Amino acid sequence: MVKFLKQNKVVILLSGKYAGKKAVIVQEYNEGDAVRPYGHAIVAGIAKAPLSVTKRMSKKTQAKRSKLKPFVKVVNYNHLMPTRYSVNVKLDKDLVSKGNLKDAAKKAKARKEVKSKFESHFQTGENRWFFNKLRF
């Protein structure tokens, strides 16, 4: 079977709290492991997308509206819908790993890492569609 769920691939979550949200695969586990004996992946996504910004707005308002809220979680492959797109965001695999997602403090640190990387990528203007809210 062809392995098409690879790192940096954009997926849409299908169930749970973040259903309908876009995410990027950080690390994939095709064969599973002892705790999760099924294919799964660590994903980092956008829980709340940045709002639209115009030139008339003040710099403070623009900065406030350009913020986003990320999430990081482990998801079963059955709850992911792959897209043909990929986003080239370099996330630190040491910070965003299974071991760190179990501890609340380390998970918060991983979320901050993802937030900073996503916001800097958003400021460059690349992959604008990834940072827009999914309308359906």
N, CA, C and O atoms as CSV, one atom per row, in Angstrom:
chain,resi,resn,atom,element,x,y,z
A,1,MET,N,N,0.839,-1.181,0.000
A,1,MET,CA,C,0.000,0.000,0.000
A,1,MET,C,C,0.885,1.246,0.000
A,1,MET,O,O,1.914,1.290,0.674
A,2,VAL,N,N,0.477,2.239,-0.751
A,2,VAL,CA,C,1.244,3.472,-0.864
A,2,VAL,C,C,1.031,4.323,0.384
A,2,VAL,O,O,-0.096,4.515,0.840
A,3,LYS,N,N,2.129,4.823,0.921
A,3,LYS,CA,C,2.060,5.670,2.109
A,3,LYS,C,C,1.950,7.121,1.641
A,3,LYS,O,O,2.942,7.710,1.210
A,4,PHE,N,N,0.766,7.691,1.722
A,4,PHE,CA,C,0.547,9.050,1.221
A,4,PHE,C,C,0.403,10.071,2.344
A,4,PHE,O,O,0.441,11.274,2.085
A,5,LEU,N,N,0.240,9.618,3.586
A,5,LEU,CA,C,0.171,10.537,4.714
A,5,LEU,C,C,1.592,10.758,5.228
A,5,LEU,O,O,2.089,10.012,6.072
A,6,LYS,N,N,2.220,11.785,4.706
A,6,LYS,CA,C,3.607,12.070,5.040
A,6,LYS,C,C,3.712,13.381,5.808
A,6,LYS,O,O,2.739,14.124,5.933
A,7,GLN,N,N,4.901,13.649,6.317
A,7,GLN,CA,C,5.162,14.870,7.075
A,7,GLN,C,C,4.893,16.092,6.207
A,7,GLN,O,O,5.178,16.081,5.009
A,8,ASN,N,N,4.341,17.153,6.812
A,8,ASN,CA,C,3.996,18.437,6.185
A,8,ASN,C,C,2.793,18.365,5.249
A,8,ASN,O,O,2.490,19.352,4.578
A,9,LYS,N,N,2.103,17.238,5.184
A,9,LYS,CA,C,0.894,17.112,4.373
A,9,LYS,C,C,-0.268,17.757,5.122
A,9,LYS,O,O,-0.424,17.560,6.327
A,10,VAL,N,N,-1.077,18.523,4.405
A,10,VAL,CA,C,-2.245,19.168,5.021
A,10,VAL,C,C,-3.403,18.176,5.050
A,10,VAL,O,O,-3.706,17.526,4.050
A,11,VAL,N,N,-4.042,18.070,6.209
A,11,VAL,CA,C,-5.189,17.184,6.380
A,11,VAL,C,C,-6.330,17.974,7.025
A,11,VAL,O,O,-6.126,19.044,7.598
A,12,ILE,N,N,-7.524,17.419,6.914
A,12,ILE,CA,C,-8.688,18.003,7.582
A,12,ILE,C,C,-9.170,16.978,8.596
A,12,ILE,O,O,-9.353,15.807,8.262
A,13,LEU,N,N,-9.378,17.412,9.835
A,13,LEU,CA,C,-9.852,16.514,10.879
A,13,LEU,C,C,-11.351,16.285,10.703
A,13,LEU,O,O,-12.100,17.218,10.416
A,14,LEU,N,N,-11.778,15.042,10.878
A,14,LEU,CA,C,-13.164,14.687,10.603
A,14,LEU,C,C,-14.026,14.509,11.843
A,14,LEU,O,O,-15.253,14.562,11.750
A,15,SER,N,N,-13.411,14.299,13.000
A,15,SER,CA,C,-14.215,14.075,14.199
A,15,SER,C,C,-13.559,14.703,15.413
A,15,SER,O,O,-12.369,15.021,15.407
A,16,GLY,N,N,-14.357,14.876,16.450
A,16,GLY,CA,C,-13.854,15.429,17.696
A,16,GLY,C,C,-14.017,16.932,17.784
A,16,GLY,O,O,-14.734,17.547,16.994
A,17,LYS,N,N,-13.342,17.508,18.755
A,17,LYS,CA,C,-13.442,18.940,19.031
A,17,LYS,C,C,-13.016,19.794,17.846
A,17,LYS,O,O,-13.577,20.866,17.615
A,18,TYR,N,N,-12.028,19.324,17.096
A,18,TYR,CA,C,-11.474,20.103,15.989
A,18,TYR,C,C,-11.952,19.596,14.625
A,18,TYR,O,O,-11.239,19.744,13.632
A,19,ALA,N,N,-13.127,19.009,14.563
A,19,ALA,CA,C,-13.677,18.514,13.301
A,19,ALA,C,C,-13.842,19.670,12.317
A,19,ALA,O,O,-14.390,20.714,12.669
A,20,GLY,N,N,-13.373,19.484,11.098
A,20,GLY,CA,C,-13.468,20.509,10.062
A,20,GLY,C,C,-12.317,21.492,10.085
A,20,GLY,O,O,-12.316,22.450,9.312
A,21,LYS,N,N,-11.333,21.283,10.952
A,21,LYS,CA,C,-10.184,22.185,11.038
A,21,LYS,C,C,-9.022,21.630,10.221
A,21,LYS,O,O,-8.860,20.417,10.087
A,22,LYS,N,N,-8.220,22.538,9.680
A,22,LYS,CA,C,-7.040,22.145,8.913
A,22,LYS,C,C,-5.876,21.898,9.852
A,22,LYS,O,O,-5.735,22.558,10.881
A,23,ALA,N,N,-5.039,20.929,9.479
A,23,ALA,CA,C,-3.868,20.602,10.291
A,23,ALA,C,C,-2.751,20.107,9.371
A,23,ALA,O,O,-2.980,19.768,8.210
A,24,VAL,N,N,-1.540,20.078,9.923
A,24,VAL,CA,C,-0.359,19.593,9.215
A,24,VAL,C,C,0.175,18.386,9.978
A,24,VAL,O,O,0.251,18.411,11.206
A,25,ILE,N,N,0.543,17.334,9.258
A,25,ILE,CA,C,1.117,16.161,9.901
A,25,ILE,C,C,2.551,16.480,10.312
A,25,ILE,O,O,3.376,16.861,9.481
A,26,VAL,N,N,2.837,16.320,11.603
A,26,VAL,CA,C,4.179,16.551,12.127
A,26,VAL,C,C,4.981,15.255,12.083
A,26,VAL,O,O,6.141,15.247,11.669
A,27,GLN,N,N,4.352,14.157,12.513
A,27,GLN,CA,C,5.016,12.868,12.528
A,27,GLN,C,C,3.959,11.793,12.316
A,27,GLN,O,O,2.873,11.868,12.890
A,28,GLU,N,N,4.273,10.785,11.487
A,28,GLU,CA,C,3.309,9.739,11.201
A,28,GLU,C,C,3.801,8.399,11.746
A,28,GLU,O,O,5.001,8.125,11.776
A,29,TYR,N,N,2.856,7.580,12.173
A,29,TYR,CA,C,3.134,6.237,12.679
A,29,TYR,C,C,2.229,5.283,11.901
A,29,TYR,O,O,1.102,5.018,12.320
A,30,ASN,N,N,2.716,4.768,10.772
A,30,ASN,CA,C,1.894,3.944,9.894
A,30,ASN,C,C,1.562,2.583,10.504
A,30,ASN,O,O,0.465,2.066,10.293
A,31,GLU,N,N,2.484,2.003,11.249
A,31,GLU,CA,C,2.283,0.666,11.800
A,31,GLU,C,C,1.704,0.692,13.205
A,31,GLU,O,O,1.317,-0.356,13.723
A,32,GLY,N,N,1.634,1.858,13.835
A,32,GLY,CA,C,1.145,1.947,15.192
A,32,GLY,C,C,2.250,1.648,16.198
A,32,GLY,O,O,3.420,1.545,15.830
A,33,ASP,N,N,1.878,1.510,17.464
A,33,ASP,CA,C,2.830,1.168,18.513
A,33,ASP,C,C,2.105,0.364,19.593
A,33,ASP,O,O,0.979,-0.084,19.378
A,34,ALA,N,N,2.735,0.181,20.739
A,34,ALA,CA,C,2.142,-0.657,21.793
A,34,ALA,C,C,0.860,-0.051,22.352
A,34,ALA,O,O,-0.111,-0.768,22.592
A,35,VAL,N,N,0.848,1.262,22.559
A,35,VAL,CA,C,-0.331,1.920,23.135
A,35,VAL,C,C,-1.433,2.079,22.100
A,35,VAL,O,O,-2.605,1.843,22.393
A,36,ARG,N,N,-1.059,2.476,20.892
A,36,ARG,CA,C,-2.025,2.655,19.794
A,36,ARG,C,C,-1.659,1.695,18.660
A,36,ARG,O,O,-0.815,2.023,17.826
A,37,PRO,N,N,-2.286,0.508,18.620
A,37,PRO,CA,C,-1.906,-0.494,17.606
A,37,PRO,C,C,-2.556,-0.248,16.238
A,37,PRO,O,O,-2.897,-1.201,15.536
A,38,TYR,N,N,-2.723,0.982,15.869
A,38,TYR,CA,C,-3.317,1.358,14.587
A,38,TYR,C,C,-2.542,2.535,14.029
A,38,TYR,O,O,-1.794,3.188,14.758
A,39,GLY,N,N,-2.709,2.812,12.754
A,39,GLY,CA,C,-2.016,3.940,12.136
A,39,GLY,C,C,-2.516,5.256,12.700
A,39,GLY,O,O,-3.723,5.488,12.776
A,40,HIS,N,N,-1.585,6.121,13.097
A,40,HIS,CA,C,-1.959,7.407,13.657
A,40,HIS,C,C,-0.864,8.424,13.370
A,40,HIS,O,O,0.219,8.074,12.902
A,41,ALA,N,N,-1.159,9.683,13.656
A,41,ALA,CA,C,-0.201,10.753,13.383
A,41,ALA,C,C,-0.318,11.846,14.433
A,41,ALA,O,O,-1.375,12.054,15.028
A,42,ILE,N,N,0.804,12.543,14.647
A,42,ILE,CA,C,0.782,13.759,15.457
A,42,ILE,C,C,0.517,14.900,14.493
A,42,ILE,O,O,1.248,15.080,13.520
A,43,VAL,N,N,-0.533,15.675,14.763
A,43,VAL,CA,C,-0.879,16.789,13.889
A,43,VAL,C,C,-0.847,18.097,14.659
A,43,VAL,O,O,-1.126,18.141,15.858
A,44,ALA,N,N,-0.504,19.156,13.951
A,44,ALA,CA,C,-0.550,20.516,14.495
A,44,ALA,C,C,-1.462,21.314,13.586
A,44,ALA,O,O,-1.250,21.353,12.374
A,45,GLY,N,N,-2.462,21.943,14.150
A,45,GLY,CA,C,-3.437,22.638,13.318
A,45,GLY,C,C,-3.867,23.966,13.878
A,45,GLY,O,O,-3.341,24.451,14.881
A,46,ILE,N,N,-4.843,24.546,13.199
A,46,ILE,CA,C,-5.340,25.871,13.554
A,46,ILE,C,C,-6.748,25.738,14.120
A,46,ILE,O,O,-7.686,25.384,13.405
A,47,ALA,N,N,-6.887,26.027,15.424
A,47,ALA,CA,C,-8.194,25.980,16.077
A,47,ALA,C,C,-8.990,27.237,15.764
A,47,ALA,O,O,-10.202,27.169,15.558
A,48,LYS,N,N,-8.315,28.393,15.726
A,48,LYS,CA,C,-8.972,29.662,15.415
A,48,LYS,C,C,-8.098,30.409,14.423
A,48,LYS,O,O,-6.972,30.789,14.742
A,49,ALA,N,N,-8.615,30.618,13.224
A,49,ALA,CA,C,-7.852,31.245,12.139
A,49,ALA,C,C,-7.747,32.755,12.341
A,49,ALA,O,O,-8.584,33.346,13.022
A,50,PRO,N,N,-6.728,33.384,11.757
A,50,PRO,CA,C,-6.609,34.841,11.844
A,50,PRO,C,C,-7.751,35.525,11.105
A,50,PRO,O,O,-8.289,34.986,10.138
A,51,LEU,N,N,-8.109,36.697,11.560
A,51,LEU,CA,C,-9.197,37.457,10.946
A,51,LEU,C,C,-8.660,38.316,9.804
A,51,LEU,O,O,-7.450,38.494,9.666
A,52,SER,N,N,-9.569,38.847,8.989
A,52,SER,CA,C,-9.144,39.680,7.865
A,52,SER,C,C,-8.637,41.025,8.354
A,52,SER,O,O,-9.083,41.538,9.380
A,53,VAL,N,N,-7.698,41.589,7.603
A,53,VAL,CA,C,-7.047,42.838,7.975
A,53,VAL,C,C,-7.109,43.785,6.781
A,53,VAL,O,O,-6.948,43.360,5.637
A,54,THR,N,N,-7.347,45.092,7.053
A,54,THR,CA,C,-7.330,46.096,5.995
A,54,THR,C,C,-6.307,47.183,6.337
A,54,THR,O,O,-5.831,47.265,7.469
A,55,LYS,N,N,-5.980,48.002,5.358
A,55,LYS,CA,C,-4.990,49.059,5.560
A,55,LYS,C,C,-5.485,50.143,6.513
A,55,LYS,O,O,-4.683,50.789,7.187
A,56,ARG,N,N,-6.794,50.345,6.571
A,56,ARG,CA,C,-7.367,51.402,7.419
A,56,ARG,C,C,-7.212,51.103,8.900
A,56,ARG,O,O,-7.264,52.016,9.724
A,57,MET,N,N,-7.024,49.848,9.248
A,57,MET,CA,C,-6.908,49.465,10.656
A,57,MET,C,C,-5.571,49.922,11.221
A,57,MET,O,O,-4.577,50.016,10.500
A,58,SER,N,N,-5.558,50.203,12.513
A,58,SER,CA,C,-4.307,50.599,13.162
A,58,SER,C,C,-3.368,49.397,13.238
A,58,SER,O,O,-3.793,48.253,13.077
A,59,LYS,N,N,-2.102,49.669,13.481
A,59,LYS,CA,C,-1.106,48.600,13.579
A,59,LYS,C,C,-1.447,47.653,14.735
A,59,LYS,O,O,-1.260,46.441,14.633
A,60,LYS,N,N,-1.945,48.219,15.825
A,60,LYS,CA,C,-2.317,47.411,16.985
A,60,LYS,C,C,-3.456,46.455,16.636
A,60,LYS,O,O,-3.423,45.279,16.997
A,61,THR,N,N,-4.460,46.970,15.934
A,61,THR,CA,C,-5.596,46.145,15.522
A,61,THR,C,C,-5.160,45.074,14.538
A,61,THR,O,O,-5.604,43.928,14.621
A,62,GLN,N,N,-4.287,45.448,13.603
A,62,GLN,CA,C,-3.787,44.476,12.632
A,62,GLN,C,C,-3.025,43.353,13.323
A,62,GLN,O,O,-3.185,42.182,12.976
A,63,ALA,N,N,-2.205,43.706,14.290
A,63,ALA,CA,C,-1.434,42.697,15.019
A,63,ALA,C,C,-2.360,41.764,15.806
A,63,ALA,O,O,-2.139,40.554,15.860
A,64,LYS,N,N,-3.388,42.338,16.407
A,64,LYS,CA,C,-4.330,41.549,17.200
A,64,LYS,C,C,-5.127,40.588,16.321
A,64,LYS,O,O,-5.363,39.442,16.706
A,65,ARG,N,N,-5.538,41.049,15.150
A,65,ARG,CA,C,-6.344,40.224,14.242
A,65,ARG,C,C,-5.510,39.186,13.493
A,65,ARG,O,O,-6.063,38.261,12.898
A,66,SER,N,N,-4.186,39.332,13.518
A,66,SER,CA,C,-3.307,38.384,12.826
A,66,SER,C,C,-2.910,37.206,13.703
A,66,SER,O,O,-2.175,36.324,13.258
A,67,LYS,N,N,-3.381,37.181,14.930
A,67,LYS,CA,C,-3.048,36.068,15.821
A,67,LYS,C,C,-3.932,34.864,15.500
A,67,LYS,O,O,-5.049,35.005,15.004
A,68,LEU,N,N,-3.400,33.673,15.797
A,68,LEU,CA,C,-4.172,32.455,15.605
A,68,LEU,C,C,-4.022,31.559,16.827
A,68,LEU,O,O,-3.105,31.733,17.629
A,69,LYS,N,N,-4.920,30.614,16.957
A,69,LYS,CA,C,-4.880,29.680,18.079
A,69,LYS,C,C,-4.600,28.281,17.531
A,69,LYS,O,O,-5.398,27.754,16.755
A,70,PRO,N,N,-3.475,27.671,17.926
A,70,PRO,CA,C,-3.136,26.348,17.396
A,70,PRO,C,C,-3.577,25.210,18.323
A,70,PRO,O,O,-3.974,25.436,19.466
A,71,PHE,N,N,-3.497,23.986,17.802
A,71,PHE,CA,C,-3.668,22.793,18.624
A,71,PHE,C,C,-2.672,21.734,18.152
A,71,PHE,O,O,-2.229,21.730,17.003
A,72,VAL,N,N,-2.340,20.848,19.069
A,72,VAL,CA,C,-1.439,19.732,18.770
A,72,VAL,C,C,-2.052,18.490,19.382
A,72,VAL,O,O,-2.388,18.490,20.566
A,73,LYS,N,N,-2.205,17.423,18.597
A,73,LYS,CA,C,-2.776,16.199,19.147
A,73,LYS,C,C,-2.426,14.985,18.307
A,73,LYS,O,O,-1.967,15.108,17.172
A,74,VAL,N,N,-2.648,13.812,18.880
A,74,VAL,CA,C,-2.444,12.537,18.190
A,74,VAL,C,C,-3.799,12.096,17.657
A,74,VAL,O,O,-4.784,12.064,18.395
A,75,VAL,N,N,-3.845,11.750,16.347
A,75,VAL,CA,C,-5.117,11.429,15.708
A,75,VAL,C,C,-4.998,10.126,14.912
A,75,VAL,O,O,-3.995,9.884,14.240
A,76,ASN,N,N,-6.026,9.304,15.001
A,76,ASN,CA,C,-6.131,8.081,14.214
A,76,ASN,C,C,-6.276,8.448,12.731
A,76,ASN,O,O,-6.923,9.440,12.396
A,77,TYR,N,N,-5.673,7.647,11.847
A,77,TYR,CA,C,-5.773,7.903,10.408
A,77,TYR,C,C,-7.215,7.908,9.918
A,77,TYR,O,O,-7.531,8.598,8.949
A,78,ASN,N,N,-8.098,7.150,10.571
A,78,ASN,CA,C,-9.506,7.098,10.158
A,78,ASN,C,C,-10.205,8.439,10.344
A,78,ASN,O,O,-11.243,8.681,9.728
A,79,HIS,N,N,-9.657,9.307,11.176
A,79,HIS,CA,C,-10.277,10.600,11.452
A,79,HIS,C,C,-9.594,11.746,10.716
A,79,HIS,O,O,-9.795,12.911,11.058
A,80,LEU,N,N,-8.786,11.421,9.705
A,80,LEU,CA,C,-8.094,12.421,8.896
A,80,LEU,C,C,-8.535,12.312,7.448
A,80,LEU,O,O,-8.685,11.210,6.921
A,81,MET,N,N,-8.743,13.452,6.803
A,81,MET,CA,C,-8.982,13.461,5.364
A,81,MET,C,C,-7.801,14.175,4.711
A,81,MET,O,O,-7.629,15.380,4.899
A,82,PRO,N,N,-6.990,13.451,3.951
A,82,PRO,CA,C,-5.818,14.095,3.346
A,82,PRO,C,C,-6.209,15.023,2.208
A,82,PRO,O,O,-7.222,14.814,1.541
A,83,THR,N,N,-5.404,16.040,1.996
A,83,THR,CA,C,-5.577,16.925,0.854
A,83,THR,C,C,-4.362,16.765,-0.049
A,83,THR,O,O,-3.405,16.082,0.315
A,84,ARG,N,N,-4.392,17.373,-1.197
A,84,ARG,CA,C,-3.254,17.274,-2.104
A,84,ARG,C,C,-2.181,18.304,-1.768
A,84,ARG,O,O,-1.130,18.335,-2.409
A,85,TYR,N,N,-2.435,19.138,-0.782
A,85,TYR,CA,C,-1.533,20.230,-0.452
A,85,TYR,C,C,-0.550,19.857,0.651
A,85,TYR,O,O,-0.782,18.936,1.434
A,86,SER,N,N,0.545,20.594,0.691
A,86,SER,CA,C,1.494,20.471,1.797
A,86,SER,C,C,2.001,21.861,2.147
A,86,SER,O,O,2.073,22.744,1.293
A,87,VAL,N,N,2.352,22.042,3.416
A,87,VAL,CA,C,2.847,23.312,3.921
A,87,VAL,C,C,4.252,23.073,4.457
A,87,VAL,O,O,4.474,22.156,5.247
A,88,ASN,N,N,5.186,23.891,4.027
A,88,ASN,CA,C,6.572,23.707,4.420
A,88,ASN,C,C,6.876,24.508,5.686
A,88,ASN,O,O,7.500,25.568,5.630
A,89,VAL,N,N,6.425,23.983,6.831
A,89,VAL,CA,C,6.670,24.607,8.125
A,89,VAL,C,C,7.613,23.689,8.897
A,89,VAL,O,O,7.320,22.508,9.081
A,90,LYS,N,N,8.723,24.222,9.339
A,90,LYS,CA,C,9.708,23.430,10.068
A,90,LYS,C,C,9.375,23.434,11.561
A,90,LYS,O,O,9.710,24.377,12.278
A,91,LEU,N,N,8.712,22.372,12.021
A,91,LEU,CA,C,8.379,22.243,13.441
A,91,LEU,C,C,9.417,21.350,14.117
A,91,LEU,O,O,9.866,20.360,13.539
A,92,ASP,N,N,9.790,21.705,15.336
A,92,ASP,CA,C,10.786,20.963,16.096
A,92,ASP,C,C,10.178,19.651,16.587
A,92,ASP,O,O,9.277,19.665,17.426
A,93,LYS,N,N,10.664,18.508,16.067
A,93,LYS,CA,C,10.103,17.210,16.429
A,93,LYS,C,C,10.394,16.827,17.873
A,93,LYS,O,O,9.693,15.997,18.450
A,94,ASP,N,N,11.434,17.434,18.462
A,94,ASP,CA,C,11.730,17.142,19.865
A,94,ASP,C,C,10.679,17.767,20.782
A,94,ASP,O,O,10.302,17.172,21.792
A,95,LEU,N,N,10.210,18.958,20.434
A,95,LEU,CA,C,9.173,19.618,21.234
A,95,LEU,C,C,7.796,19.034,20.962
A,95,LEU,O,O,7.007,18.828,21.884
A,96,VAL,N,N,7.508,18.766,19.683
A,96,VAL,CA,C,6.195,18.242,19.307
A,96,VAL,C,C,6.327,16.732,19.117
A,96,VAL,O,O,6.468,16.247,17.995
A,97,SER,N,N,6.281,15.993,20.236
A,97,SER,CA,C,6.416,14.539,20.194
A,97,SER,C,C,5.391,13.910,21.139
A,97,SER,O,O,4.769,14.599,21.948
A,98,LYS,N,N,5.228,12.600,21.023
A,98,LYS,CA,C,4.237,11.902,21.854
A,98,LYS,C,C,4.516,12.052,23.338
A,98,LYS,O,O,3.595,12.270,24.125
A,99,GLY,N,N,5.765,11.940,23.722
A,99,GLY,CA,C,6.125,12.060,25.132
A,99,GLY,C,C,5.777,13.415,25.709
A,99,GLY,O,O,5.349,13.513,26.859
A,100,ASN,N,N,5.957,14.463,24.917
A,100,ASN,CA,C,5.654,15.819,25.390
A,100,ASN,C,C,4.158,16.099,25.429
A,100,ASN,O,O,3.718,16.985,26.162
A,101,LEU,N,N,3.373,15.362,24.655
A,101,LEU,CA,C,1.931,15.608,24.640
A,101,LEU,C,C,1.236,15.031,25.870
A,101,LEU,O,O,0.093,15.386,26.158
A,102,LYS,N,N,1.915,14.145,26.595
A,102,LYS,CA,C,1.320,13.570,27.804
A,102,LYS,C,C,1.397,14.527,28.985
A,102,LYS,O,O,0.505,14.534,29.833
A,103,ASP,N,N,2.450,15.333,29.049
A,103,ASP,CA,C,2.643,16.278,30.145
A,103,ASP,C,C,2.054,17.633,29.749
A,103,ASP,O,O,2.339,18.140,28.665
A,104,ALA,N,N,1.241,18.214,30.619
A,104,ALA,CA,C,0.520,19.456,30.299
A,104,ALA,C,C,1.466,20.625,30.039
A,104,ALA,O,O,1.251,21.401,29.107
A,105,ALA,N,N,2.511,20.756,30.856
A,105,ALA,CA,C,3.442,21.881,30.687
A,105,ALA,C,C,4.213,21.770,29.373
A,105,ALA,O,O,4.406,22.762,28.670
A,106,LYS,N,N,4.647,20.557,29.052
A,106,LYS,CA,C,5.391,20.353,27.802
A,106,LYS,C,C,4.480,20.519,26.584
A,106,LYS,O,O,4.914,20.983,25.529
A,107,LYS,N,N,3.215,20.134,26.744
A,107,LYS,CA,C,2.256,20.295,25.651
A,107,LYS,C,C,2.000,21.779,25.386
A,107,LYS,O,O,1.875,22.193,24.234
A,108,ALA,N,N,1.923,22.575,26.450
A,108,ALA,CA,C,1.739,24.020,26.294
A,108,ALA,C,C,2.943,24.639,25.596
A,108,ALA,O,O,2.788,25.535,24.767
A,109,LYS,N,N,4.139,24.169,25.927
A,109,LYS,CA,C,5.362,24.651,25.275
A,109,LYS,C,C,5.356,24.281,23.789
A,109,LYS,O,O,5.754,25.080,22.942
A,110,ALA,N,N,4.901,23.063,23.482
A,110,ALA,CA,C,4.808,22.626,22.088
A,110,ALA,C,C,3.809,23.487,21.322
A,110,ALA,O,O,4.041,23.842,20.166
A,111,ARG,N,N,2.682,23.823,21.983
A,111,ARG,CA,C,1.669,24.668,21.356
A,111,ARG,C,C,2.218,26.055,21.064
A,111,ARG,O,O,1.917,26.634,20.021
A,112,LYS,N,N,3.028,26.598,21.985
A,112,LYS,CA,C,3.647,27.909,21.764
A,112,LYS,C,C,4.612,27.871,20.592
A,112,LYS,O,O,4.681,28.816,19.807
A,113,GLU,N,N,5.361,26.769,20.473
A,113,GLU,CA,C,6.285,26.580,19.343
A,113,GLU,C,C,5.516,26.581,18.025
A,113,GLU,O,O,5.907,27.243,17.064
A,114,VAL,N,N,4.413,25.826,17.994
A,114,VAL,CA,C,3.587,25.739,16.786
A,114,VAL,C,C,2.994,27.101,16.459
A,114,VAL,O,O,2.954,27.499,15.295
A,115,LYS,N,N,2.531,27.819,17.480
A,115,LYS,CA,C,1.934,29.137,17.266
A,115,LYS,C,C,2.949,30.099,16.655
A,115,LYS,O,O,2.628,30.810,15.703
A,116,SER,N,N,4.155,30.128,17.184
A,116,SER,CA,C,5.171,31.046,16.651
A,116,SER,C,C,5.534,30.698,15.209
A,116,SER,O,O,5.692,31.591,14.377
A,117,LYS,N,N,5.665,29.405,14.910
A,117,LYS,CA,C,6.012,28.991,13.535
A,117,LYS,C,C,4.873,29.304,12.562
A,117,LYS,O,O,5.111,29.797,11.460
A,118,PHE,N,N,3.634,29.015,12.975
A,118,PHE,CA,C,2.488,29.283,12.104
A,118,PHE,C,C,2.314,30.785,11.867
A,118,PHE,O,O,2.055,31.204,10.739
A,119,GLU,N,N,2.455,31.600,12.921
A,119,GLU,CA,C,2.282,33.048,12.758
A,119,GLU,C,C,3.371,33.641,11.878
A,119,GLU,O,O,3.098,34.531,11.073
A,120,SER,N,N,4.604,33.159,12.019
A,120,SER,CA,C,5.677,33.666,11.153
A,120,SER,C,C,5.445,33.236,9.706
A,120,SER,O,O,5.729,33.996,8.780
A,121,HIS,N,N,4.932,32.027,9.509
A,121,HIS,CA,C,4.616,31.559,8.151
A,121,HIS,C,C,3.446,32.348,7.569
A,121,HIS,O,O,3.415,32.628,6.370
A,122,PHE,N,N,2.483,32.704,8.422
A,122,PHE,CA,C,1.339,33.504,7.983
A,122,PHE,C,C,1.795,34.897,7.538
A,122,PHE,O,O,1.290,35.428,6.549
A,123,GLN,N,N,2.746,35.489,8.264
A,123,GLN,CA,C,3.246,36.825,7.932
A,123,GLN,C,C,3.964,36.861,6.587
A,123,GLN,O,O,3.983,37.901,5.929
A,124,THR,N,N,4.559,35.733,6.166
A,124,THR,CA,C,5.251,35.703,4.868
A,124,THR,C,C,4.274,35.787,3.705
A,124,THR,O,O,4.637,36.244,2.622
A,125,GLY,N,N,3.029,35.348,3.922
A,125,GLY,CA,C,2.026,35.414,2.860
A,125,GLY,C,C,1.938,34.146,2.028
A,125,GLY,O,O,1.123,34.074,1.109
A,126,GLU,N,N,2.760,33.137,2.329
A,126,GLU,CA,C,2.690,31.875,1.600
A,126,GLU,C,C,1.538,31.029,2.121
A,126,GLU,O,O,1.167,31.124,3.291
A,127,ASN,N,N,0.982,30.210,1.255
A,127,ASN,CA,C,-0.092,29.287,1.624
A,127,ASN,C,C,-1.238,29.985,2.349
A,127,ASN,O,O,-1.660,29.543,3.418
A,128,ARG,N,N,-1.742,31.075,1.769
A,128,ARG,CA,C,-2.820,31.850,2.375
A,128,ARG,C,C,-4.053,30.997,2.650
A,128,ARG,O,O,-4.741,31.213,3.648
A,129,TRP,N,N,-4.342,30.034,1.782
A,129,TRP,CA,C,-5.525,29.197,1.905
A,129,TRP,C,C,-5.497,28.362,3.182
A,129,TRP,O,O,-6.550,28.029,3.726
A,130,PHE,N,N,-4.298,28.021,3.667
A,130,PHE,CA,C,-4.188,27.217,4.879
A,130,PHE,C,C,-4.665,27.983,6.101
A,130,PHE,O,O,-5.194,27.391,7.042
A,131,PHE,N,N,-4.480,29.295,6.090
A,131,PHE,CA,C,-4.825,30.111,7.248
A,131,PHE,C,C,-6.226,30.703,7.162
A,131,PHE,O,O,-6.623,31.468,8.041
A,132,ASN,N,N,-6.978,30.366,6.129
A,132,ASN,CA,C,-8.372,30.804,6.020
A,132,ASN,C,C,-9.284,29.746,6.662
A,132,ASN,O,O,-8.979,28.554,6.667
A,133,LYS,N,N,-10.393,30.220,7.192
A,133,LYS,CA,C,-11.375,29.324,7.775
A,133,LYS,C,C,-11.980,28.478,6.670
A,133,LYS,O,O,-12.278,28.977,5.585
A,134,LEU,N,N,-12.158,27.195,6.951
A,134,LEU,CA,C,-12.737,26.286,5.983
A,134,LEU,C,C,-14.250,26.479,5.949
A,134,LEU,O,O,-14.927,26.274,6.956
A,135,ARG,N,N,-14.771,26.868,4.807
A,135,ARG,CA,C,-16.217,27.123,4.663
A,135,ARG,C,C,-16.893,25.916,4.042
A,135,ARG,O,O,-16.538,25.488,2.943
A,136,PHE,N,N,-17.879,25.365,4.758
A,136,PHE,CA,C,-18.652,24.253,4.190
A,136,PHE,C,C,-20.015,24.174,4.848
A,136,PHE,O,O,-20.815,23.303,4.507
